Amino acid sequence: MSHGPETRILIWILSVFCLAFAAPAPQSLREAAQHSGVLIGTAVRPAQLSEAAYAATLAREFNLLEPEDALKWEVLRPDAQSFDFRQPDQVVDFAARHNMRIRGHTLVWHRQNPPWLTSGDFTPDQLSKLLETHIKTVVGHYQGKIFAWDVANEAFDEGDRTGKLRSTIWHDQPGIAVATTHEPSAPSNPAPSELGARGSPSPYSYLAQCFRWAHEADPAALLFYNEAEAEEINLKSDAIYAMARDFKHQGVPIHGIGLQMHISNLHPDIASISANIGRFTALGLQVHITEMDVSLQVDANGNASSADLQRQANIYRQIADACLAHPGCTAIQTWGFTDKYSWIGSHSKHTQGAALLFDSHYRAKPAYEALRNALAAR
């Protein structure tokens, strides 16, 4: 049946009207973050990249990836002479195909090291040469592909009550062959450090050397120190602040601080977290939120209450807002994105879980909506 000119015009007007007032298609996290000034990322497992739902969600929602374990010594170093880059190369290839950036995690850590290293009875000089070769080989292999590295991870004591360096194979068991001295106290607002100015060695010399080696391997890469339990202002974050300021004073090539943001307390001190981000960015450093998850109490089936899911959503939004309030906070990254593969629960007899943005069936949770809205509102 044909329509007269008047009818066709009316149909056209109605079509334009409907298009103009139709609800916009929901944004992905990646789209919401596009104009926010921050990267939105997650940690990934190469073995899951072949799972269609995992890969599709990853490519749609994020523009930043970090291997969970694939760049750690136990994966990369089958023996003292060899490097196996097959797993991290899968992540790099996936990121290249989907226009994503990559963080490298981690070059120096006291955990997940191979037995040949931890039981090798190396001298400090031998250990120093092993570490230098490792850092320069790994960073050099990914030069121009990995834009930021967690050079060192969790070098300070467990908990937030001492602010002292952890005793590790790299620091003092036996430690690499770098001179150290006593550790200064780290008050909440310490005066500018004079360590290095008088030629006396910094207590963080072994870490400083790792940053220098990484910089030599890729001068364009951003180099981060990454830590847990230092999100709020406390003795640990004070000590990291003192170290970062000391590095800046000495010209050590440090560009940022990674705050892991594993949250199990549903009442974090958001004001303290924001102030902590602010003082690091005031040093001229970037801050990345590197491993965020918010664990909840779950029942025998792994389900959290709707009230706790909403509390979780509020925390994701508040942390995003705290980051976005500081121009130097440039990335928000979760430690995984689906509860199907979350590490939460493996250490708590499965009484905690549901910590991430998507459930085990890749359905978005209230936390996803809250984070997306915070990014879109920037």
ABEGO torsion letter per residue (X at the ends): XBBBAAAAAAAAAAAAAAAAABBBBBBBAAAAAAAAGBBBBBBBBAAAAABAAAAAAAAAABABBBBAAAABAAAABABAABBBAAAAAAAAAAAAAAGBBBBBOBABBABGBBAAAAAAGBBAAAAAAAAAAAAAAAAAAABGABABBBABBGABBBEAAAGBBBBBAAAAOAEBBBBBBBBBBBBABBBBBABGAAGBBBAAAAAAAAAAAAAAABAABBBBBBBBGAABBBAAAAAAAAAAAAAAAAGBBBABBBBAGBBABABBBAAAAAAAAAAAAAAGBBBBBAABBBBBBBBAAGBBBAAAAAAAAAAAAAAAAAAAABAABABBBBBEABAAABABGAAAGGABEGABABBAAGBBBAAAAAAAAAAAAX
